[in-house]
Amino acid sequence: MENCVFCKIVSGDIPSNKTYEDDPVIAFLDIHPKGPGHTLVIPKDHYRWFEEMPEDLYTHVFKVVRDLSIKMKQEGADHVQVGIVGKDVPHVHVHLIPRQAGQRAASDL
């Protein structure tokens, strides 16, 4: 999609700090993080809403979310807050925010 900031990140028109990439998915650090390591996982193809994605793609997106969450916990997070909001950028994206015990959740995703 021409004016989508995430599509511009996928195409390389906007730089990002990638933490993961494969053929259908990319993950990168959020530019307005709710905490250290706040990562976004997106499909490279543009979908406005989660339910618009084909089943094999949303399954893969959530496999990546799970794998990155496990990695974050191995790197010291007590848990990983996961959120699908879709209000800021009209492109499916999943927030991963590593958290420590007793740390307040980012309710303002």
C-alpha positions as CSV (number, residue, x, y, z in Angstrom):
1,M,0.0,0.0,0.0
2,E,1.4,3.3,-1.1
3,N,1.1,5.4,2.0
4,C,1.6,2.7,4.7
5,V,4.6,3.3,6.9
6,F,5.0,-0.4,7.5
7,C,5.0,-1.2,3.8
8,K,7.7,1.4,3.4
9,I,9.7,-0.3,6.2
10,V,9.3,-3.7,4.3
11,S,10.4,-2.1,1.0
12,G,13.4,-0.5,2.7
13,D,12.2,3.1,2.0
14,I,12.2,3.7,5.7
15,P,15.0,2.3,7.9
16,S,14.3,0.0,10.8
17,N,16.1,-2.0,13.5
18,K,15.2,-5.5,12.3
19,T,15.3,-8.2,14.9
20,Y,13.9,-11.0,12.6
21,E,13.1,-11.5,9.0
22,D,12.0,-14.3,6.7
23,D,10.0,-14.4,3.4
24,P,6.5,-13.5,4.8
25,V,7.3,-11.7,8.1
26,I,9.5,-9.0,9.5
27,A,10.1,-7.9,13.1
28,F,11.7,-4.6,14.2
29,L,12.0,-2.4,17.2
30,D,9.2,0.1,17.8
31,I,10.3,3.7,17.4
32,H,8.1,4.8,20.3
33,P,8.8,1.9,22.7
34,K,6.7,1.2,25.8
35,G,9.8,-0.5,27.2
36,P,13.2,-1.8,26.3
37,G,13.0,-4.4,23.5
38,H,9.5,-3.4,22.4
39,T,9.2,-5.2,19.0
40,L,6.6,-5.2,16.2
41,V,5.9,-8.3,14.1
42,I,4.2,-7.7,10.8
43,P,3.4,-9.6,7.6
44,K,5.3,-8.2,4.7
45,D,2.2,-8.2,2.6
46,H,-0.3,-5.5,3.4
47,Y,-3.4,-6.5,5.4
48,R,-5.4,-3.9,7.3
49,W,-7.1,-6.4,9.6
50,F,-5.9,-9.7,11.2
51,E,-8.9,-11.6,9.9
52,E,-8.1,-10.7,6.3
53,M,-4.9,-12.7,6.3
54,P,-4.8,-16.2,4.9
55,E,-4.7,-18.9,7.5
56,D,-1.1,-20.0,6.7
57,L,0.1,-16.4,7.1
58,Y,-1.5,-15.7,10.5
59,T,-0.3,-19.1,11.7
60,H,3.2,-18.2,10.6
61,V,3.0,-14.7,12.2
62,F,2.0,-16.2,15.5
63,K,4.7,-18.8,15.3
64,V,7.2,-16.0,14.9
65,V,5.6,-14.1,17.8
66,R,5.9,-17.2,20.0
67,D,9.5,-17.8,18.9
68,L,10.5,-14.2,19.6
69,S,8.7,-14.3,23.0
70,I,10.7,-17.4,24.0
71,K,13.9,-15.7,22.9
72,M,13.0,-12.6,24.9
73,K,12.5,-14.7,28.0
74,Q,15.8,-16.5,27.4
75,E,17.4,-13.1,27.3
76,G,16.0,-12.1,30.7
77,A,12.3,-11.1,30.4
78,D,10.0,-12.6,33.1
79,H,7.1,-12.5,30.6
80,V,6.3,-10.9,27.3
81,Q,3.2,-8.7,26.9
82,V,1.6,-9.4,23.5
83,G,-0.9,-7.1,21.9
84,I,-2.8,-6.7,18.6
85,V,-4.2,-3.3,18.4
86,G,-4.2,-1.9,14.8
87,K,-5.2,1.7,15.7
88,D,-2.0,3.6,14.9
89,V,-1.0,2.0,11.6
90,P,-3.5,0.4,9.2
91,H,-1.3,-2.7,8.7
92,V,-1.5,-5.9,10.8
93,H,1.1,-5.7,13.6
94,V,1.7,-7.5,16.8
95,H,3.4,-5.8,19.8
96,L,5.9,-7.8,21.9
97,I,7.0,-6.0,25.1
98,P,9.5,-7.8,27.3
99,R,8.5,-7.3,31.0
100,Q,10.1,-7.9,34.4
101,A,8.1,-9.1,37.4
102,G,6.2,-6.3,39.0
103,Q,6.5,-4.1,36.0
104,R,3.3,-2.3,35.0
105,A,1.7,-3.4,31.7
106,A,1.6,-1.0,28.8
107,S,-2.1,-0.5,28.7
108,D,-1.8,2.3,26.2
109,L,-0.8,0.3,23.1
